[in-house]
């Protein structure tokens, strides 16, 4: 792999002028423990990967984008794959936490589902998310564990967040669902219907307009509540 270490000199023998965070003491962070430096490297890697792609971007390209020495880069990340994994986790966490907040901001179930659907679909169809997913797909045959990391339920993803919410609503008596895992997947698929896959595979060249996302999610909420909402309980009573 082009990002593999060329030897121990870059790691074990810092060059003159190397970034100060390689030393501890004097109020400085110990080697590899400065969160700001780590974010600086990740941002440089993000720019390199988005502009050149995972395969074409080298560790030298990443050091230039990040403005750090190669020695500092290897203190924080073992190789290019390690960097890409960290970016996947960071991006996934950002999307999930944003959607989670939207879901929990309302007392009304329909409003919560609507905001969750709009937020998640908007995030999933934005340019950077789509390009990152395409990079994962591009290396999936060689590095299937990257896709596993991307779609993993650990620590949580859109499906697990929504499932937990649906479980709470069942306990509160506001929804009637036998299988919340299936229901969560159904809602997310409906909220992204005709949008996400079209974006991912090039059928839609830019992010869908806000109005299109809102209309799609509104329809998803209507269908979802028709199947699982309080009206179903009343009809069975």
RANORZI-V117744 format. One record per residue. N is the residue number from 0. RES is the residue in three letters. PHI is phi in whole degrees, 0 to 359 (none if undefined). PSI is psi in whole degrees, 0 to 359 (* if undefined). D_LAST is the distance of its C-alpha to the last C-alpha in Angstrom with 2 decimals. Layout:
n=N res=RES phi=PHI psi=PSI d_last=D_LAST
n=N res=RES phi=PHI psi=PSI d_last=D_LAST
//
This chain:
n=0 res=UNK phi=none psi=142 d_last=63.28
n=1 res=UNK phi=294 psi=340 d_last=64.96
n=2 res=UNK phi=268 psi=6 d_last=63.43
n=3 res=UNK phi=293 psi=155 d_last=64.86
n=4 res=UNK phi=291 psi=141 d_last=67.27
n=5 res=UNK phi=269 psi=351 d_last=70.90
n=6 res=UNK phi=165 psi=182 d_last=72.22
n=7 res=UNK phi=268 psi=351 d_last=72.13
n=8 res=UNK phi=297 psi=318 d_last=74.45
n=9 res=UNK phi=298 psi=329 d_last=71.80
n=10 res=UNK phi=270 psi=313 d_last=69.69
n=11 res=UNK phi=271 psi=339 d_last=72.25
n=12 res=UNK phi=232 psi=82 d_last=75.01
n=13 res=UNK phi=304 psi=139 d_last=73.79
n=14 res=UNK phi=280 psi=164 d_last=76.21
n=15 res=UNK phi=298 psi=134 d_last=78.01
n=16 res=UNK phi=88 psi=4 d_last=75.88
n=17 res=UNK phi=295 psi=155 d_last=72.59
n=18 res=UNK phi=309 psi=142 d_last=69.59
n=19 res=UNK phi=293 psi=341 d_last=69.91
n=20 res=UNK phi=287 psi=358 d_last=66.57
n=21 res=UNK phi=284 psi=350 d_last=68.15
n=22 res=UNK phi=248 psi=149 d_last=69.88
n=23 res=UNK phi=253 psi=170 d_last=68.45
n=24 res=UNK phi=93 psi=166 d_last=69.93
n=25 res=UNK phi=61 psi=26 d_last=71.02
n=26 res=UNK phi=85 psi=359 d_last=67.46
n=27 res=UNK phi=274 psi=158 d_last=66.60
n=28 res=UNK phi=286 psi=148 d_last=63.69
n=29 res=UNK phi=294 psi=162 d_last=64.54
n=30 res=UNK phi=304 psi=128 d_last=64.75
n=31 res=UNK phi=79 psi=9 d_last=61.44
n=32 res=UNK phi=240 psi=11 d_last=59.55
n=33 res=UNK phi=269 psi=109 d_last=59.81
n=34 res=UNK phi=298 psi=327 d_last=56.35
n=35 res=UNK phi=292 psi=319 d_last=57.99
n=36 res=UNK phi=294 psi=320 d_last=60.33
n=37 res=UNK phi=299 psi=317 d_last=57.52
n=38 res=UNK phi=295 psi=324 d_last=55.62
n=39 res=UNK phi=299 psi=317 d_last=58.89
n=40 res=UNK phi=293 psi=316 d_last=59.28
n=41 res=UNK phi=298 psi=321 d_last=55.70
n=42 res=UNK phi=294 psi=320 d_last=56.12
n=43 res=UNK phi=296 psi=319 d_last=59.36
n=44 res=UNK phi=295 psi=319 d_last=57.75
n=45 res=UNK phi=302 psi=314 d_last=54.90
n=46 res=UNK phi=296 psi=319 d_last=57.47
n=47 res=UNK phi=295 psi=315 d_last=59.53
n=48 res=UNK phi=293 psi=319 d_last=56.66
n=49 res=UNK phi=290 psi=327 d_last=55.28
n=50 res=UNK phi=276 psi=330 d_last=58.74
n=51 res=UNK phi=241 psi=344 d_last=60.09
n=52 res=UNK phi=90 psi=160 d_last=57.25
n=53 res=UNK phi=297 psi=312 d_last=56.81
n=54 res=UNK phi=293 psi=319 d_last=59.57
n=55 res=UNK phi=284 psi=328 d_last=62.16
n=56 res=UNK phi=290 psi=132 d_last=61.80
n=57 res=UNK phi=254 psi=168 d_last=64.19
n=58 res=UNK phi=296 psi=327 d_last=64.39
n=59 res=UNK phi=296 psi=319 d_last=67.40
n=60 res=UNK phi=300 psi=319 d_last=65.35
n=61 res=UNK phi=293 psi=319 d_last=62.75
n=62 res=UNK phi=297 psi=321 d_last=65.46
n=63 res=UNK phi=295 psi=316 d_last=66.90
n=64 res=UNK phi=295 psi=323 d_last=63.56
n=65 res=UNK phi=276 psi=340 d_last=62.73
n=66 res=UNK phi=72 psi=36 d_last=66.24
n=67 res=UNK phi=232 psi=166 d_last=66.68
n=68 res=UNK phi=281 psi=160 d_last=69.14
n=69 res=UNK phi=295 psi=325 d_last=68.32
n=70 res=UNK phi=300 psi=315 d_last=68.89
n=71 res=UNK phi=296 psi=319 d_last=66.23
n=72 res=UNK phi=302 psi=316 d_last=63.79
n=73 res=UNK phi=285 psi=341 d_last=64.24
n=74 res=UNK phi=292 psi=325 d_last=63.81
n=75 res=UNK phi=269 psi=326 d_last=60.25
n=76 res=UNK phi=221 psi=136 d_last=59.26
n=77 res=UNK phi=290 psi=321 d_last=60.65
n=78 res=UNK phi=198 psi=184 d_last=60.54
n=79 res=UNK phi=295 psi=322 d_last=58.97
n=80 res=UNK phi=296 psi=320 d_last=55.98
n=81 res=UNK phi=299 psi=319 d_last=55.34
n=82 res=UNK phi=296 psi=316 d_last=55.38
n=83 res=UNK phi=296 psi=319 d_last=52.99
n=84 res=UNK phi=301 psi=315 d_last=50.51
n=85 res=UNK phi=297 psi=322 d_last=50.71
n=86 res=UNK phi=292 psi=322 d_last=50.10
n=87 res=UNK phi=299 psi=312 d_last=47.03
n=88 res=UNK phi=298 psi=317 d_last=45.55
n=89 res=UNK phi=297 psi=313 d_last=46.51
n=90 res=UNK phi=295 psi=318 d_last=45.05
n=91 res=UNK phi=296 psi=317 d_last=41.80
n=92 res=UNK phi=298 psi=318 d_last=41.45
n=93 res=UNK phi=299 psi=312 d_last=42.11
n=94 res=UNK phi=297 psi=314 d_last=39.45
n=95 res=UNK phi=294 psi=317 d_last=36.77
n=96 res=UNK phi=293 psi=323 d_last=37.53
n=97 res=UNK phi=296 psi=315 d_last=37.51
n=98 res=UNK phi=293 psi=323 d_last=34.09
n=99 res=UNK phi=297 psi=317 d_last=32.79
n=100 res=UNK phi=297 psi=319 d_last=34.01
n=101 res=UNK phi=297 psi=322 d_last=32.39
n=102 res=UNK phi=293 psi=326 d_last=28.99
n=103 res=UNK phi=263 psi=8 d_last=29.27
n=104 res=UNK phi=275 psi=352 d_last=30.74
n=105 res=UNK phi=232 psi=154 d_last=27.57
n=106 res=UNK phi=274 psi=330 d_last=24.61
n=107 res=UNK phi=281 psi=131 d_last=22.55
n=108 res=UNK phi=297 psi=314 d_last=21.08
n=109 res=UNK phi=296 psi=320 d_last=22.08
n=110 res=UNK phi=295 psi=320 d_last=25.54
n=111 res=UNK phi=296 psi=314 d_last=25.99
n=112 res=UNK phi=297 psi=320 d_last=25.20
n=113 res=UNK phi=298 psi=309 d_last=27.46
n=114 res=UNK phi=297 psi=319 d_last=30.34
n=115 res=UNK phi=300 psi=312 d_last=30.07
n=116 res=UNK phi=297 psi=316 d_last=30.17
n=117 res=UNK phi=295 psi=315 d_last=33.06
n=118 res=UNK phi=296 psi=313 d_last=35.01
n=119 res=UNK phi=294 psi=315 d_last=34.69
n=120 res=UNK phi=294 psi=321 d_last=35.47
n=121 res=UNK phi=299 psi=314 d_last=38.38
n=122 res=UNK phi=295 psi=319 d_last=39.80
n=123 res=UNK phi=287 psi=340 d_last=39.42
n=124 res=UNK phi=254 psi=2 d_last=41.18
n=125 res=UNK phi=286 psi=158 d_last=44.02
n=126 res=UNK phi=302 psi=314 d_last=47.49
n=127 res=UNK phi=294 psi=321 d_last=48.24
n=128 res=UNK phi=296 psi=315 d_last=45.03
n=129 res=UNK phi=297 psi=316 d_last=45.59
n=130 res=UNK phi=294 psi=323 d_last=49.24
n=131 res=UNK phi=295 psi=317 d_last=48.43
n=132 res=UNK phi=296 psi=321 d_last=45.95
n=133 res=UNK phi=296 psi=325 d_last=48.57
n=134 res=UNK phi=294 psi=320 d_last=51.06
n=135 res=UNK phi=298 psi=315 d_last=48.75
n=136 res=UNK phi=298 psi=323 d_last=48.28
n=137 res=UNK phi=295 psi=335 d_last=52.05
n=138 res=UNK phi=246 psi=10 d_last=52.84
n=139 res=UNK phi=297 psi=326 d_last=49.89
n=140 res=UNK phi=291 psi=325 d_last=52.03
n=141 res=UNK phi=274 psi=328 d_last=54.62
n=142 res=UNK phi=226 psi=69 d_last=52.40
n=143 res=UNK phi=299 psi=336 d_last=48.91
n=144 res=UNK phi=293 psi=337 d_last=48.23
n=145 res=UNK phi=294 psi=318 d_last=48.21
n=146 res=UNK phi=294 psi=322 d_last=45.20
n=147 res=UNK phi=299 psi=319 d_last=43.59
n=148 res=UNK phi=294 psi=322 d_last=44.25
n=149 res=UNK phi=294 psi=318 d_last=42.88
n=150 res=UNK phi=261 psi=3 d_last=39.54
n=151 res=UNK phi=298 psi=151 d_last=39.31
n=152 res=UNK phi=276 psi=355 d_last=36.35
n=153 res=UNK phi=264 psi=134 d_last=38.89
n=154 res=UNK phi=286 psi=332 d_last=38.72
n=155 res=UNK phi=194 psi=159 d_last=35.77
n=156 res=UNK phi=222 psi=186 d_last=35.06
n=157 res=UNK phi=301 psi=321 d_last=32.65
n=158 res=UNK phi=293 psi=315 d_last=30.16
n=159 res=UNK phi=291 psi=324 d_last=30.26
n=160 res=UNK phi=296 psi=314 d_last=30.04
n=161 res=UNK phi=292 psi=321 d_last=26.93
n=162 res=UNK phi=301 psi=316 d_last=25.34
n=163 res=UNK phi=299 psi=319 d_last=26.03
n=164 res=UNK phi=296 psi=315 d_last=24.47
n=165 res=UNK phi=297 psi=321 d_last=21.25
n=166 res=UNK phi=300 psi=319 d_last=21.19
n=167 res=UNK phi=294 psi=323 d_last=21.57
n=168 res=UNK phi=290 psi=327 d_last=18.75
n=169 res=UNK phi=296 psi=316 d_last=16.36
n=170 res=UNK phi=298 psi=327 d_last=17.77
n=171 res=UNK phi=277 psi=352 d_last=17.26
n=172 res=UNK phi=83 psi=14 d_last=13.55
n=173 res=UNK phi=266 psi=346 d_last=14.51
n=174 res=UNK phi=224 psi=155 d_last=14.19
n=175 res=UNK phi=233 psi=97 d_last=12.38
n=176 res=UNK phi=227 psi=131 d_last=15.42
n=177 res=UNK phi=277 psi=321 d_last=16.62
n=178 res=UNK phi=232 psi=97 d_last=20.26
n=179 res=UNK phi=288 psi=333 d_last=21.44
n=180 res=UNK phi=295 psi=314 d_last=24.99
n=181 res=UNK phi=296 psi=318 d_last=24.22
n=182 res=UNK phi=297 psi=321 d_last=22.03
n=183 res=UNK phi=298 psi=317 d_last=24.95
n=184 res=UNK phi=293 psi=321 d_last=27.38
n=185 res=UNK phi=299 psi=314 d_last=25.39
n=186 res=UNK phi=295 psi=315 d_last=25.27
n=187 res=UNK phi=296 psi=320 d_last=28.96
n=188 res=UNK phi=298 psi=317 d_last=30.01
n=189 res=UNK phi=293 psi=322 d_last=28.30
n=190 res=UNK phi=293 psi=337 d_last=29.79
n=191 res=UNK phi=250 psi=9 d_last=33.21
n=192 res=UNK phi=302 psi=127 d_last=32.92
n=193 res=UNK phi=74 psi=5 d_last=36.35
n=194 res=UNK phi=242 psi=298 d_last=37.88
n=195 res=UNK phi=297 psi=308 d_last=38.51
n=196 res=UNK phi=294 psi=325 d_last=39.84
n=197 res=UNK phi=298 psi=320 d_last=41.88
n=198 res=UNK phi=293 psi=314 d_last=43.46
n=199 res=UNK phi=298 psi=319 d_last=44.09
n=200 res=UNK phi=258 psi=16 d_last=45.83
n=201 res=UNK phi=88 psi=5 d_last=47.80
n=202 res=UNK phi=285 psi=345 d_last=45.97
n=203 res=UNK phi=227 psi=114 d_last=45.56
n=204 res=UNK phi=283 psi=340 d_last=48.73
n=205 res=UNK phi=222 psi=167 d_last=47.44
n=206 res=UNK phi=301 psi=139 d_last=44.28
n=207 res=UNK phi=296 psi=150 d_last=41.80
n=208 res=UNK phi=295 psi=155 d_last=41.83
n=209 res=UNK phi=306 psi=319 d_last=39.38
n=210 res=UNK phi=297 psi=324 d_last=37.86
n=211 res=UNK phi=290 psi=319 d_last=37.13
n=212 res=UNK phi=297 psi=314 d_last=35.44
n=213 res=UNK phi=297 psi=320 d_last=33.31
n=214 res=UNK phi=294 psi=319 d_last=32.27
n=215 res=UNK phi=295 psi=316 d_last=31.39
n=216 res=UNK phi=291 psi=321 d_last=29.31
n=217 res=UNK phi=302 psi=316 d_last=27.52
n=218 res=UNK phi=295 psi=321 d_last=26.48
n=219 res=UNK phi=297 psi=317 d_last=25.44
n=220 res=UNK phi=297 psi=319 d_last=23.17
n=221 res=UNK phi=298 psi=313 d_last=21.56
n=222 res=UNK phi=295 psi=318 d_last=20.95
n=223 res=UNK phi=298 psi=313 d_last=19.81
n=224 res=UNK phi=290 psi=331 d_last=17.21
n=225 res=UNK phi=295 psi=326 d_last=15.94
n=226 res=UNK phi=276 psi=323 d_last=15.45
n=227 res=UNK phi=237 psi=0 d_last=14.43
n=228 res=UNK phi=280 psi=181 d_last=13.52
n=229 res=UNK phi=301 psi=332 d_last=10.80
n=230 res=UNK phi=300 psi=326 d_last=9.91
n=231 res=UNK phi=297 psi=318 d_last=8.75
n=232 res=UNK phi=297 psi=320 d_last=6.22
n=233 res=UNK phi=294 psi=321 d_last=5.12
n=234 res=UNK phi=292 psi=331 d_last=5.51
n=235 res=UNK phi=276 psi=343 d_last=3.79
n=236 res=UNK phi=282 psi=* d_last=0.00
//
